[in-house]
Amino acid sequence: MQKETSLAEVSMSRMKAIRNSIIVIVLACLVATVAVQPVAAQGGGSGGGMGSGDIMGPAAVRGWFKSLNLTEEDLAAMEKLLESREIELVKAQNEIRILQMLVSNELLNPEPDMKRIEEAVTRSLEWEKKVRLIQIERQIGLRRILGEERWQSILLLVREARASEKAGRFAQSFSAKGFTQIEADRYGRLLRILRRIM
């Protein structure tokens, strides 16, 4: 009996030792994470390079914008392209929301009607296909207007805009401070275009 008790005690002490080791490792990871964050946050202080979490500072974003050399004709063509199927796109997005609500409401019933749910999901997928095709057509059209090199820069700007918005730094990173009036106008128009393809 005493032998069984000592085995149980040894087993319990091993489990405690393993648990304590895990706690130490977790705490070490947390300390390392907290120590790294202030250093990363200091990176974007000047606004020139990368900011916190690899988000670019406003000077780098403005430099990127200037390298695009967008003309009035470029922006007008891009805006026209986005307007061409806007009503169709908005309608499709609204239909998807309505069908999603229909499915959600049906699921609140004690006995959901699977036939209605299946029909709603099928129709929703058809609308989603329409949305996706419009988005793809827009991207192909914008790529033709801009050319390959500038299109790749636009994709980087879109990615940067998403990251900045997620971090709550869009207004800071994408500030128009330091632009001439004409540059600021074109920059503002480009940001509106970016928001529509994000």
N, C-alpha and C positions, 0 to 999 in steps of 0.2 A: 504493500500500500504506500509505504514511504517512498519506494522507488518510483511509483507512478506519479506521486506528487512532485518529486524532484524533476521528473521529465516534463511535467506540465509547467513547472516554474521556469525550466531552461527554455522551453518553447515560448513562453510568454515573454521572457527577457529578450530572446532573439527578435520576436515581433516588435517589441518596444524599441530595440536598437535600430531595426530597419525603418520603423516609423520616424524615429528621431533623425535618421540619415536623410530620409525624404524631405522632412521639414527643413533641415539645414540647406539642402540643395535648392528647394523652392525659395527660401529666404535669400540665398546667395543670388539666384536669378533675379529676384525682385530688386535687390540692392543694385545689381549691375544695370538693370533697366532704368531705374530712377537716376542713377549716376550718369547714364548716357544721354538722357533726354535734355537736360539743361545745355549740354555741349551742342547738340543738334539744333536747339532753338536759337543759339547764338549765330549760326551760320548765315541767316538771312538778315542780320541787323542792318547792314548797309543798303540792302535792297538791290545789290548788284548781282549776286549769284543765287545759289540754291538757298531756299529758306528752310524752315522746320519741316521735317518729313519729306525731304527732297522736293519741296514746292519752290518754284523759281521766284526770285524777287522781281519787283516791278521793272527794274532797269533791264533785266534779261528778257522779260516778256516784251517790253517796248523795242528792244534790239531785234528780236525775232520778227515783230510786226513790221519794222522798217525794212528788214531784209526781204519781205514779200514784195515790196515795190508795187502795191496795189494801185491801179488807176481808177478813175471815175467809171470808165467803161467796164472794168473787171467787176466792180461792186454792183453796178447797175445790172449786169448780166447775171450775177449770182442772185441778186434780189428777185429778178424776174423769174429765174428758174424755180426759186422756192415758192413764189406766189402761184405758179402755174397750176399746182394740184393741192393747194392749201385747204380749200373747202372740202375736197374729197378726203384728205387726210384727217381733218378735224371730225368729219362725219363718222369715219371708220373708228376713230378713237372713242367717240361718244357711244357708238353702238357696242363696242367692246365693254365699256363701263356699265351700260344698261344690262347686258347679258351677264356680266359678273355679279351684278346686284340680284338678278333673277335667280341665279344659282345659289347665292348666299341666302336669299329669302326662302327658297325651296328647302334648303338644308335645315332651316329652323323648324320646319314641320316635323311632327313626331314620325310621320310616315312619308319621307320624301318621294316624289314622283321621279323615278330614274329616267323615264322616257323624256320628260320635260328637261331634266338636267342634261341628258345626252344631246338633245336637240340644241339646247342653248350653247353647250360646249362646242358642238360642231359648227354652229353659226359664228361663234366667237373666233374660232380658229380660221374661218374663211376671212373674217374682217382683219385678223392679225396678219394673214398672208398679204392682204391688200396694203396694209400699213408698211410691212417690211419691203414689199416691192416698190412702193413709192419712195421709201427711204433709200433703197439701193439705186433707183433711177436718179434721185437727187445727187447722191454721192458720185455717180458716174458723170453726170452733167457738170458738177463743180470741178471734178478732176480734169475734164476737157477744157473748161474755161481757164483754169489755173496752170495746167501743165504739171508734169510729174513731180518736179522738184518742189514747187510751191505747194502742191497738194500734200506732200509728205510733211511740210512745215505746218500746214493747217491741221493735220492729224495730231501732230505733237502739241499744238496749241489747244486742241479740243481735249486731249488727255490732261494737259496742264490745268485747263479750266475746270474739268471735273474734279481733279485733286484739290484745287484751291477752294472750290465751292464746298466740297465735303469737309474741308478743314475750317470753313468759315472765313477764308481769307481772299475770296474772289475780288472784293472791292479794293483790297490792298495790292494784290499781285497784278491786277488788271487796271490799275489806275492810269488815267490819261495825262497825269502831271508831267510837264516838260515837253508836251507836243505843241506844235503850232495849231492854229484854229482849223486849218484844212486837214492836218494829220489827225487831230482829235475827232473831227467829223467822220473821217474814213474809218478810224479806229472804232468809234462807237457803232458804226454800221456793221463792221466786221464782227464785233462782239455779239450783236443781235443775230447775225447769221450763224455764228458758232453756237449760240444758245438753241437755235432751231434745229441744228444737226447733232446736238449732244444727246 
